[in-house]
Amino acid sequence: MTSIGGAASSGMVDWNLAVATATRLVRPGPDVSRDEARAVVAELHRHARSAEEHVRGFTSLGTPETHDTPLLVVDRPGWVRANVAGFRELLKPLLDKMQERRGTSPGNVVMGAVGGKVTGVELGMLLSFLASRVLGQYETFAPATRDLPAGANGGGRLLLVAPNIVHVERELDVEPHDFRLWVTLHEETHRTQFTAVPWLRDHLEGEIQAFLAETDVDPTTVLERVREAAQSLVGGRPEGEEGDEGRSLVEIVQTPAQREILGRLTAVMSLLEGHADYVMDGVGPEVVPSVAEIREKFQQRRAKGASRLDMALRKLLGLDAKLRQYRDGERFVRAVVDEVGMEGFNRVWTSPNTLPTKAEIGKPADWITRVHRKPEA
């Protein structure tokens, strides 16, 4: 196993332990022969190349020259290693601040080492859950490592998780070649979004870092907030207090300033996910013969989850909010394109000021009025 982070593993998070834990706990993928596995990997690479052309033609975004990020077809442990590398990069400023706040006295160092291992195990458990569910992912903040190449100018790579794609195509009983192309259309749209819109990555990183900067670094305060969140989730909130049933654990523990930033991030993520779904559906009928069957079965799978435990974990982690982002974002994109065309919609990529707000995601006409309003005579 490749070391993630070297000496940093002894800090606030033991990243190596996170990888080891997730790799140990993640469920094995579907049974496939070695030849079949090679064929799946090769086909996903072919589909990614063709999907790139389809997406670029449909959206009028990007050029072959801007598409400079690598595609990696990975297994579940490979997805874990890639995401741990990305988490470490993104969270470094916050963890450095927390480490500085903790101090370097012998007692704090010992407690820090213990806490880092506990956090590493917890992160590994979370990643083991997600690693068997993610079909593909564009890693926006991916740093290049020896085993995981990334794009120039700040990173970025597209991951396709082969065993998960095979598992879902079998579970849905759909045509495998069609399903693989359908999945790559969605993920290639994300790669196109970030490679064709150079400012988007820096804007998102700035918002995330602002969100993390607002995080309480005092351990007592953090524990208090988490305890309150847990009480609200299990019904232990004092009688008469306002409920938080509609929010995930992630949302409940945030400060008011963070919730404001989270609203902006939610709007951007709704746009990106909805746009990918819209493109996938727009291109699909032309190149995926069984797209209607795939779409119907996949939507049913999204809606019901795999089990009651799966649904509970989705709620706790805020993954149900991600499903709403697909729906709300797709409705926004469709409404805008219907009104002003693809060229008019693409004004959304002009600058951070033309991104929709969270309210505008629900009211596309308000975005059209704001961005396409005619100057007064």
C-alpha positions as CSV (number, residue, x, y, z in Angstrom):
1,M,0.0,0.0,0.0
2,T,1.3,3.4,-1.0
3,S,1.8,5.8,2.0
4,I,-0.6,8.8,1.9
5,G,1.0,11.8,3.4
6,G,4.1,10.4,5.0
7,A,4.7,12.1,8.3
8,A,1.4,13.8,8.2
9,S,-0.2,10.5,9.2
10,S,0.8,11.2,12.8
11,G,-1.2,14.5,12.8
12,M,-4.9,15.2,13.2
13,V,-5.9,12.4,10.9
14,D,-3.9,9.1,10.3
15,W,-4.4,9.0,6.6
16,N,-2.6,5.7,6.1
17,L,-4.9,4.1,8.7
18,A,-7.9,5.6,6.9
19,V,-6.8,3.8,3.7
20,A,-6.0,0.6,5.5
21,T,-9.4,0.6,7.3
22,A,-11.4,1.3,4.2
23,T,-9.5,-1.3,2.2
24,R,-10.0,-3.9,4.8
25,L,-13.8,-3.2,5.3
26,V,-14.9,-2.5,1.8
27,R,-17.0,-5.3,0.3
28,P,-15.5,-7.3,-2.6
29,G,-16.8,-6.4,-6.1
30,P,-18.8,-8.7,-8.3
31,D,-17.2,-11.9,-9.6
32,V,-15.5,-11.4,-12.9
33,S,-12.8,-13.3,-14.7
34,R,-9.5,-11.6,-15.4
35,D,-10.2,-11.4,-19.1
36,E,-13.7,-9.9,-18.4
37,A,-12.1,-7.3,-16.1
38,R,-9.6,-6.3,-18.8
39,A,-12.4,-6.0,-21.3
40,V,-14.5,-3.8,-19.0
41,V,-11.6,-1.5,-18.4
42,A,-10.8,-1.2,-22.1
43,E,-14.4,-0.5,-22.9
44,L,-14.7,2.2,-20.3
45,H,-11.7,4.0,-21.8
46,R,-13.2,3.8,-25.3
47,H,-16.6,5.1,-24.0
48,A,-14.9,7.9,-22.2
49,R,-13.2,9.1,-25.4
50,S,-16.4,8.9,-27.4
51,A,-18.4,10.5,-24.6
52,E,-16.0,13.5,-24.5
53,E,-16.8,14.2,-28.2
54,H,-20.6,13.8,-27.6
55,V,-20.6,16.1,-24.6
56,R,-18.5,18.8,-26.2
57,G,-20.8,18.7,-29.3
58,F,-24.0,18.9,-27.2
59,T,-22.8,21.6,-24.8
60,S,-20.5,23.7,-27.0
61,L,-18.1,23.7,-24.1
62,G,-14.3,23.2,-24.3
63,T,-11.9,22.0,-27.0
64,P,-9.7,18.9,-27.2
65,E,-6.8,21.1,-26.0
66,T,-8.6,22.0,-22.8
67,H,-9.3,18.3,-21.9
68,D,-6.0,17.8,-20.2
69,T,-7.0,15.7,-17.1
70,P,-6.4,11.9,-17.0
71,L,-9.0,9.2,-16.9
72,L,-8.4,6.4,-14.4
73,V,-10.5,3.2,-14.3
74,V,-10.1,2.0,-10.7
75,D,-11.3,-0.7,-8.3
76,R,-12.8,0.1,-4.9
77,P,-9.5,0.3,-3.0
78,G,-8.2,2.5,-5.8
79,W,-11.1,4.9,-5.4
80,V,-10.4,5.0,-1.6
81,R,-6.7,5.9,-2.1
82,A,-7.6,8.6,-4.6
83,N,-10.2,10.2,-2.3
84,V,-7.9,10.1,0.7
85,A,-5.3,12.0,-1.3
86,G,-7.9,14.6,-2.3
87,F,-9.2,14.9,1.3
88,R,-5.7,15.4,2.6
89,E,-5.0,18.2,0.1
90,L,-8.3,20.0,0.7
91,L,-8.3,19.8,4.5
92,K,-4.7,20.6,5.1
93,P,-5.2,24.3,6.0
94,L,-7.9,23.4,8.5
95,L,-6.0,20.5,10.1
96,D,-2.8,22.7,10.3
97,K,-4.8,25.3,12.2
98,M,-6.2,22.7,14.5
99,Q,-2.8,21.2,15.1
100,E,-1.4,24.7,16.0
101,R,-4.3,25.4,18.3
102,R,-3.8,22.1,20.1
103,G,-0.2,22.9,20.9
104,T,3.0,20.7,21.3
105,S,3.0,19.8,24.9
106,P,3.7,16.0,25.5
107,G,0.2,15.4,26.7
108,N,-1.3,17.1,23.7
109,V,1.0,15.2,21.3
110,V,0.0,11.9,22.8
111,M,-3.7,12.8,22.7
112,G,-3.3,14.0,19.2
113,A,-1.8,10.7,18.0
114,V,-4.6,8.8,19.6
115,G,-7.2,11.2,18.1
116,G,-5.6,11.0,14.7
117,K,-5.9,7.2,14.7
118,V,-9.5,7.3,15.9
119,T,-10.3,9.8,13.1
120,G,-8.5,7.7,10.6
121,V,-10.6,4.7,11.5
122,E,-13.8,6.7,11.3
123,L,-12.9,8.1,8.0
124,G,-11.9,4.7,6.7
125,M,-15.3,3.3,7.8
126,L,-17.1,6.1,5.9
127,L,-15.0,5.6,2.8
128,S,-15.6,1.8,2.9
129,F,-19.4,2.5,2.8
130,L,-19.1,5.0,-0.1
131,A,-16.5,3.0,-2.1
132,S,-19.1,0.3,-3.1
133,R,-21.6,2.9,-4.3
134,V,-19.8,5.5,-6.4
135,L,-19.9,4.8,-10.1
136,G,-17.7,7.6,-11.2
137,Q,-16.3,10.9,-9.9
138,Y,-14.4,13.9,-11.2
139,E,-11.8,14.7,-8.6
140,T,-11.6,18.4,-8.7
141,F,-8.8,18.9,-6.2
142,A,-6.8,15.8,-6.9
143,P,-3.0,16.1,-6.3
144,A,-0.7,14.0,-8.4
145,T,0.9,11.1,-6.6
146,R,3.2,8.4,-7.8
147,D,0.3,6.0,-8.4
148,L,-2.4,8.6,-9.2
149,P,-1.6,11.0,-12.0
150,A,-3.6,14.3,-12.2
151,G,-4.0,17.1,-14.7
152,A,-1.7,20.1,-15.0
153,N,-2.5,23.5,-13.5
154,G,-3.9,22.4,-10.2
155,G,-4.8,18.7,-10.6
156,G,-8.0,17.0,-11.5
157,R,-8.7,13.5,-12.7
158,L,-11.7,11.5,-13.7
159,L,-12.4,8.2,-11.9
160,L,-14.6,5.4,-13.2
161,V,-15.1,2.6,-10.6
162,A,-15.3,-0.5,-12.7
163,P,-16.6,-3.1,-10.2
164,N,-19.4,-0.7,-9.1
165,I,-20.5,-0.1,-12.7
166,V,-20.6,-3.9,-13.4
167,H,-22.5,-4.5,-10.1
168,V,-25.2,-2.0,-10.9
169,E,-25.6,-3.0,-14.6
170,R,-26.2,-6.6,-13.3
171,E,-28.5,-5.5,-10.5
172,L,-30.6,-3.4,-12.9
173,D,-30.5,-6.2,-15.6
174,V,-29.7,-3.6,-18.4
175,E,-27.5,-3.9,-21.5
176,P,-24.0,-3.6,-20.2
177,H,-22.4,-1.7,-23.1
178,D,-25.2,0.9,-23.1
179,F,-25.0,1.3,-19.4
180,R,-21.3,1.9,-19.4
181,L,-21.6,4.6,-22.1
182,W,-24.5,6.2,-20.2
183,V,-22.4,6.4,-17.0
184,T,-19.4,7.9,-18.8
185,L,-21.6,10.6,-20.4
186,H,-22.5,11.9,-17.0
187,E,-18.9,11.8,-15.6
188,E,-17.4,13.2,-18.8
189,T,-19.8,16.2,-18.5
190,H,-18.2,17.0,-15.1
191,R,-14.7,16.8,-16.6
192,T,-15.8,19.1,-19.4
193,Q,-17.3,21.6,-16.9
194,F,-14.0,22.0,-15.1
195,T,-11.7,21.8,-18.0
196,A,-13.7,24.3,-20.1
197,V,-14.4,26.8,-17.3
198,P,-10.9,27.6,-15.8
199,W,-12.1,29.7,-13.0
200,L,-14.6,27.1,-11.6
201,R,-12.1,25.1,-9.7
202,D,-10.5,28.1,-7.9
203,H,-14.0,29.5,-7.1
204,L,-15.1,26.2,-5.5
205,E,-11.9,25.8,-3.6
206,G,-12.2,29.4,-2.3
207,E,-15.8,28.7,-1.1
208,I,-14.7,25.4,0.6
209,Q,-11.7,27.0,2.3
210,A,-13.9,29.9,3.5
211,F,-16.3,27.3,4.9
212,L,-13.5,25.4,6.7
213,A,-12.1,28.7,8.0
214,E,-15.3,29.2,9.9
215,T,-15.0,25.8,11.6
216,D,-14.7,25.9,15.4
217,V,-11.2,24.6,16.1
218,D,-11.8,24.4,19.9
219,P,-12.4,20.7,20.5
220,T,-14.8,21.3,23.3
221,T,-17.0,23.4,21.1
222,V,-16.9,20.9,18.3
223,L,-17.9,18.1,20.6
224,E,-20.7,20.1,22.0
225,R,-22.1,20.8,18.6
226,V,-21.8,17.2,17.5
227,R,-23.5,16.1,20.7
228,E,-26.4,18.5,20.1
229,A,-26.6,17.2,16.5
230,A,-26.7,13.6,17.7
231,Q,-29.5,14.4,20.2
232,S,-31.6,16.0,17.6
233,L,-31.2,13.0,15.3
234,V,-32.3,10.5,18.0
235,G,-35.1,12.6,19.4
236,G,-33.2,13.7,22.5
237,R,-33.8,17.4,21.8
238,P,-35.5,19.4,24.7
239,E,-39.3,19.6,24.3
240,G,-40.5,22.7,22.5
241,E,-37.2,23.3,20.7
242,E,-37.3,23.8,16.9
243,G,-36.6,20.6,15.0
244,D,-33.7,19.8,12.6
245,E,-35.3,16.8,11.0
246,G,-34.8,18.2,7.6
247,R,-31.1,18.6,7.8
248,S,-28.2,16.1,7.8
249,L,-25.6,15.8,10.5
250,V,-23.2,17.7,8.2
251,E,-25.6,20.7,8.1
252,I,-26.7,20.7,11.7
253,V,-23.1,21.2,13.1
254,Q,-22.4,24.3,11.0
255,T,-22.3,28.0,12.1
256,P,-24.7,30.6,10.6
257,A,-21.8,31.9,8.4
258,Q,-21.1,28.4,7.2
259,R,-24.7,27.8,6.4
260,E,-24.6,30.9,4.1
261,I,-21.6,29.5,2.3
262,L,-23.2,26.0,2.2
263,G,-26.2,27.6,0.4
264,R,-23.9,28.9,-2.3
265,L,-22.1,25.5,-2.6
266,T,-25.4,23.7,-2.8
267,A,-26.5,25.9,-5.7
268,V,-23.2,25.2,-7.5
269,M,-23.4,21.5,-6.9
270,S,-27.0,21.4,-8.0
271,L,-26.0,23.2,-11.2
272,L,-23.1,20.8,-11.9
273,E,-25.1,17.6,-11.2
274,G,-28.2,18.8,-12.9
275,H,-26.3,19.8,-16.0
276,A,-24.6,16.4,-16.1
277,D,-28.0,14.7,-15.9
278,Y,-29.4,17.0,-18.6
279,V,-26.5,16.3,-20.9
280,M,-26.7,12.6,-20.3
281,D,-30.4,12.6,-21.2
282,G,-29.9,14.9,-24.2
283,V,-27.1,12.8,-25.7
284,G,-28.4,9.4,-24.6
285,P,-31.2,8.9,-27.1
286,E,-28.7,9.4,-30.0
287,V,-26.0,7.0,-28.8
288,V,-27.5,4.7,-26.1
289,P,-30.3,2.5,-27.7
290,S,-31.7,1.4,-24.3
291,V,-31.4,4.7,-22.6
292,A,-35.1,4.9,-21.6
293,E,-35.0,1.6,-19.8
294,I,-31.7,2.4,-18.1
295,R,-33.0,5.8,-16.9
296,E,-36.2,4.4,-15.5
297,K,-34.5,1.6,-13.6
298,F,-31.7,3.8,-12.4
299,Q,-34.1,6.4,-11.1
300,Q,-36.0,3.8,-9.2
301,R,-32.8,2.6,-7.7
302,R,-31.8,6.1,-6.6
303,A,-35.2,6.7,-5.0
304,K,-35.5,3.6,-2.9
305,G,-31.9,3.0,-1.8
306,A,-30.5,-0.5,-1.2
307,S,-31.9,-1.0,2.3
308,R,-33.2,0.7,5.4
309,L,-29.7,1.0,6.7
310,D,-28.5,2.5,3.4
311,M,-31.3,5.0,3.6
312,A,-30.5,5.9,7.2
313,L,-26.8,6.4,6.3
314,R,-27.8,8.5,3.3
315,K,-29.8,10.8,5.6
316,L,-27.1,11.0,8.2
317,L,-24.4,11.9,5.7
318,G,-26.5,14.2,3.6
319,L,-26.6,12.0,0.6
320,D,-30.3,12.4,0.2
321,A,-29.6,16.1,-0.3
322,K,-27.3,15.1,-3.2
323,L,-30.3,13.3,-4.8
324,R,-32.3,16.5,-4.6
325,Q,-29.5,18.3,-6.3
326,Y,-29.8,16.0,-9.3
327,R,-33.5,16.7,-9.6
328,D,-33.5,20.4,-8.8
329,G,-30.4,21.1,-10.9
330,E,-31.8,19.2,-13.9
331,R,-35.1,21.1,-13.7
332,F,-33.1,24.4,-13.6
333,V,-31.0,23.6,-16.6
334,R,-34.0,22.3,-18.6
335,A,-36.1,25.4,-17.9
336,V,-33.2,27.8,-18.8
337,V,-32.3,25.9,-22.1
338,D,-36.0,25.8,-23.1
339,E,-36.2,29.6,-22.6
340,V,-32.9,30.9,-23.9
341,G,-31.2,28.0,-25.7
342,M,-27.9,26.3,-24.9
343,E,-25.9,29.4,-25.8
344,G,-28.0,31.5,-23.4
345,F,-27.6,28.8,-20.7
346,N,-23.9,28.8,-21.2
347,R,-23.7,32.3,-19.8
348,V,-23.9,30.6,-16.5
349,W,-20.2,29.8,-17.0
350,T,-19.1,33.4,-17.5
351,S,-18.0,34.2,-13.9
352,P,-19.0,33.4,-10.3
353,N,-21.5,36.3,-10.6
354,T,-23.5,34.4,-13.2
355,L,-23.8,31.2,-11.2
356,P,-27.3,30.7,-9.9
357,T,-28.1,31.3,-6.3
358,K,-29.8,28.6,-4.2
359,A,-33.1,30.4,-4.6
360,E,-32.7,30.7,-8.4
361,I,-32.1,27.0,-8.7
362,G,-35.8,26.7,-7.7
363,K,-36.9,29.7,-9.7
364,P,-35.0,29.6,-13.1
365,A,-37.0,32.6,-14.4
366,D,-35.3,34.8,-11.7
367,W,-31.8,33.7,-13.0
368,I,-32.9,34.4,-16.6
369,T,-34.1,37.9,-15.6
370,R,-30.9,38.7,-13.7
371,V,-28.4,37.4,-16.2
372,H,-30.2,38.1,-19.4
373,R,-31.9,41.4,-18.5
374,K,-31.7,44.1,-21.1
375,P,-30.0,47.3,-20.1
376,E,-32.3,50.2,-19.7
377,A,-32.4,52.7,-22.5
